Amino acid sequence: MFVIGLFLSVVGIGFLCWLLFTLAVYALPFFAGLTGGLAAFHNGSGVIGALVVGVLVGGTTLAIGQLAFMTVRTPLIRAAIALLFAVPAAIAGYHATFGLAQIGVPAEF
C-alpha cells in the first residue's frame, strides 16, 4: 500500500509539473486577462462583467500575438514577439519550480 501511494504521488507531481510547464506559454494572455478583469471589476462592472472582460482581453492578446507572429517576416520583430511571450512564461516557470522545490525543504525558523 505504501509503494502504491508513493508511486501515485510521484506520478501526480510529474503530471502537475508537465501541465504547469505546458500552460506557461499562456502566461502573458492570462496576465493580460486578469489585469483587464480586475480593472473592470474595480470600475463597477460586477463579477460576470469582469469575467467576460477578462476572457475577452486574454483571448484577444493571444490571438493578436499569434496573428502578429504569423504575418511578420522580419526575424528581429518575430524574436521580439516571441520574447514578449517567453519572458512571462520563464518568470512563471521559475516561481513554479521554486515553489515545488520548497515542498521538500523543511521550514526555517
C-alpha positions as CSV (number, residue, x, y, z in Angstrom):
1,M,0.0,0.0,0.0
2,F,2.9,2.4,0.8
3,V,4.5,1.7,-2.5
4,I,1.3,2.4,-4.4
5,G,0.9,5.7,-2.6
6,L,4.5,6.7,-3.2
7,F,4.2,5.8,-6.9
8,L,0.9,7.7,-7.3
9,S,2.4,10.7,-5.6
10,V,5.4,10.8,-8.0
11,V,3.1,10.3,-11.0
12,G,0.8,13.1,-9.7
13,I,3.6,15.5,-9.1
14,G,5.1,14.7,-12.6
15,F,1.7,15.3,-14.2
16,L,1.3,18.6,-12.5
17,C,4.8,19.7,-13.5
18,W,4.1,18.8,-17.1
19,L,0.8,20.6,-17.0
20,L,2.3,23.7,-15.4
21,F,5.2,24.0,-17.9
22,T,2.8,23.3,-20.8
23,L,0.5,26.1,-19.7
24,A,3.3,28.5,-19.0
25,V,3.1,29.6,-22.6
26,Y,-0.2,31.3,-21.9
27,A,1.3,33.4,-19.0
28,L,1.1,36.7,-20.9
29,P,-2.6,36.3,-22.1
30,F,-3.6,35.1,-18.6
31,F,-1.9,38.1,-17.0
32,A,-3.5,40.5,-19.5
33,G,-6.9,38.9,-19.0
34,L,-6.5,39.0,-15.2
35,T,-5.5,42.6,-15.3
36,G,-8.4,43.6,-17.6
37,G,-10.9,41.6,-15.5
38,L,-9.7,43.2,-12.2
39,A,-9.7,46.7,-13.8
40,A,-13.3,46.1,-15.0
41,F,-14.3,44.8,-11.5
42,H,-12.8,47.7,-9.7
43,N,-14.7,50.1,-12.1
44,G,-18.0,48.6,-11.1
45,S,-18.9,46.1,-13.8
46,G,-19.7,43.3,-11.4
47,V,-18.4,39.7,-11.3
48,I,-19.9,38.5,-14.5
49,G,-18.9,41.6,-16.5
50,A,-15.3,41.3,-15.1
51,L,-15.2,37.6,-16.1
52,V,-16.4,38.5,-19.6
53,V,-13.9,41.3,-19.9
54,G,-11.0,39.1,-18.7
55,V,-11.8,36.3,-21.1
56,L,-12.1,38.7,-24.0
57,V,-8.8,40.5,-23.2
58,G,-6.9,37.3,-22.7
59,G,-8.2,35.8,-25.9
60,T,-7.6,38.9,-27.8
61,T,-4.0,39.1,-26.5
62,L,-3.4,35.5,-27.5
63,A,-5.0,36.0,-31.0
64,I,-3.1,39.2,-31.7
65,G,0.2,37.6,-30.6
66,Q,-0.3,34.6,-32.8
67,L,-1.5,36.7,-35.8
68,A,1.4,39.0,-35.5
69,F,3.9,36.2,-35.3
70,M,2.4,34.5,-38.4
71,T,2.3,37.6,-40.5
72,V,5.6,39.3,-39.7
73,R,8.5,38.1,-41.8
74,T,11.3,40.1,-40.2
75,P,13.3,37.9,-37.8
76,L,14.1,40.7,-35.4
77,I,10.4,41.6,-34.9
78,R,9.5,37.9,-34.6
79,A,12.1,37.5,-32.0
80,A,10.7,40.5,-30.1
81,I,7.2,39.0,-30.2
82,A,8.5,35.6,-29.1
83,L,10.4,37.3,-26.3
84,L,7.3,39.2,-25.2
85,F,5.6,35.8,-24.7
86,A,8.6,33.9,-23.3
87,V,9.6,36.3,-20.5
88,P,6.4,36.0,-18.5
89,A,6.5,32.2,-19.1
90,A,10.1,32.0,-17.9
91,I,9.2,34.0,-14.8
92,A,6.1,31.8,-14.1
93,G,8.2,28.7,-14.6
94,Y,10.9,29.9,-12.3
95,H,8.4,30.7,-9.5
96,A,6.6,27.4,-10.0
97,T,9.9,25.4,-9.8
98,F,11.0,27.4,-6.8
99,G,7.6,26.7,-5.1
100,L,7.8,23.0,-5.9
101,A,11.3,22.8,-4.6
102,Q,10.2,24.3,-1.3
103,I,7.8,21.4,-0.8
104,G,10.6,19.0,0.2
105,V,12.5,21.5,2.3
106,P,11.6,21.9,5.9
107,A,10.5,25.4,7.0
108,E,13.1,27.7,8.6
109,F,12.6,29.4,11.9
